Amino acid sequence: MAPGTIKSWRSLPIDQAHAEEDLLNQFKRKVEELRLQAKDLDERELAIYLSQKPCPNCLSGLSSDAPAGVLKQFSSQEPFKGLKLRVRWDPKRVEMPRTTKEIIIKGGKYED
């Protein structure tokens, strides 16, 4: 995993280098490489699929004044403020029928 500017606000090793952090930094680097602007991303959607629900540290700050976790950091900064971030996970990967859960984030906040 290459380092990036989107990082956990916590310094404990267990709170570092989560999949969300890596994926969002990869996407950010690609956007910078392609020189995309906010107008290129507005009203578009980025969907990420995880094997489990994002942890409280990655979700931090989305519904409160708590320090910004990686999901809020990403969705609060330009050029990503107008981009809809859909985060999906499957809490029962081995059970049938499969159930998928999701949250939608835009502009640093949960979206209904």
C-alpha positions as CSV (number, residue, x, y, z in Angstrom):
1,M,0.0,0.0,0.0
2,A,1.5,3.3,-1.1
3,P,1.1,6.1,1.5
4,G,-1.3,8.9,0.8
5,T,-2.7,12.1,2.3
6,I,-5.9,10.4,3.5
7,K,-5.0,8.8,6.8
8,S,-6.5,7.6,10.0
9,W,-6.7,10.2,12.7
10,R,-5.7,7.6,15.2
11,S,-2.0,6.7,15.7
12,L,-2.5,3.1,16.9
13,P,-1.2,0.6,14.4
14,I,-4.5,-1.3,14.5
15,D,-6.3,1.9,13.2
16,Q,-3.9,2.4,10.3
17,A,-3.8,1.1,6.7
18,H,-7.4,-0.1,6.5
19,A,-8.8,-1.1,3.1
20,E,-10.9,2.1,2.9
21,E,-7.8,4.3,3.3
22,D,-5.9,2.4,0.6
23,L,-8.8,2.5,-1.9
24,L,-9.5,6.2,-1.4
25,N,-5.8,7.1,-1.7
26,Q,-5.5,5.0,-4.9
27,F,-8.5,6.8,-6.4
28,K,-7.2,10.2,-5.4
29,R,-3.9,9.5,-7.0
30,K,-5.6,8.5,-10.2
31,V,-7.8,11.6,-10.2
32,E,-4.6,13.7,-9.8
33,E,-2.8,11.8,-12.5
34,L,-5.7,12.4,-14.9
35,R,-6.0,16.0,-13.8
36,L,-9.7,15.7,-13.2
37,Q,-11.5,18.7,-11.6
38,A,-14.6,18.9,-9.4
39,K,-16.8,19.5,-12.4
40,D,-15.6,16.2,-13.9
41,L,-16.7,14.3,-10.7
42,D,-19.8,16.2,-9.6
43,E,-22.9,14.0,-9.5
44,R,-20.9,10.9,-10.3
45,E,-20.6,7.9,-8.0
46,L,-17.7,5.9,-6.6
47,A,-18.7,2.6,-5.2
48,I,-16.4,0.6,-3.0
49,Y,-17.1,-3.0,-1.8
50,L,-15.7,-4.2,1.5
51,S,-15.8,-7.6,3.3
52,Q,-17.0,-6.0,6.5
53,K,-18.6,-2.8,7.7
54,P,-16.2,0.2,8.0
55,C,-14.9,0.5,11.6
56,P,-15.9,3.5,13.8
57,N,-12.5,5.2,13.1
58,C,-13.0,5.2,9.4
59,L,-16.6,6.4,9.8
60,S,-15.6,9.1,12.4
61,G,-17.0,12.6,11.9
62,L,-19.7,11.8,9.3
63,S,-22.5,12.5,11.8
64,S,-20.7,14.4,14.5
65,D,-17.9,16.9,15.2
66,A,-15.6,14.0,16.0
67,P,-12.2,13.9,14.2
68,A,-12.5,13.2,10.5
69,G,-12.1,9.5,9.6
70,V,-10.8,8.6,6.1
71,L,-14.3,8.5,4.6
72,K,-15.1,12.1,5.8
73,Q,-11.6,13.3,4.9
74,F,-12.0,12.0,1.3
75,S,-15.6,13.2,0.7
76,S,-15.0,16.6,2.3
77,Q,-12.1,17.7,0.1
78,E,-12.0,19.1,-3.4
79,P,-12.5,17.8,-6.0
80,F,-14.6,15.0,-4.3
81,K,-17.3,17.1,-2.5
82,G,-19.8,16.5,-5.2
83,L,-19.0,12.9,-5.7
84,K,-21.3,10.3,-4.2
85,L,-19.4,7.7,-2.3
86,R,-21.3,4.4,-1.9
87,V,-19.7,2.0,0.6
88,R,-21.1,-1.6,0.5
89,W,-20.3,-4.6,2.6
90,D,-21.7,-8.1,3.0
91,P,-22.0,-8.8,6.7
92,K,-22.9,-12.5,6.2
93,R,-20.6,-13.6,3.4
94,V,-21.1,-17.3,4.2
95,E,-24.8,-17.4,4.9
96,M,-27.6,-17.5,2.4
97,P,-29.4,-15.5,1.2
98,R,-26.7,-13.0,1.0
99,T,-27.5,-9.6,2.4
100,T,-25.6,-6.4,1.4
101,K,-25.5,-3.3,3.5
102,E,-24.5,0.1,2.4
103,I,-24.0,3.7,3.3
104,I,-23.9,6.7,1.0
105,I,-21.7,9.7,1.7
106,K,-21.5,13.0,-0.1
107,G,-19.8,16.2,1.0
108,G,-18.5,14.7,4.2
109,K,-21.9,13.6,5.5
110,Y,-24.2,10.7,5.3
111,E,-26.8,11.0,2.5
112,D,-30.3,9.7,2.8
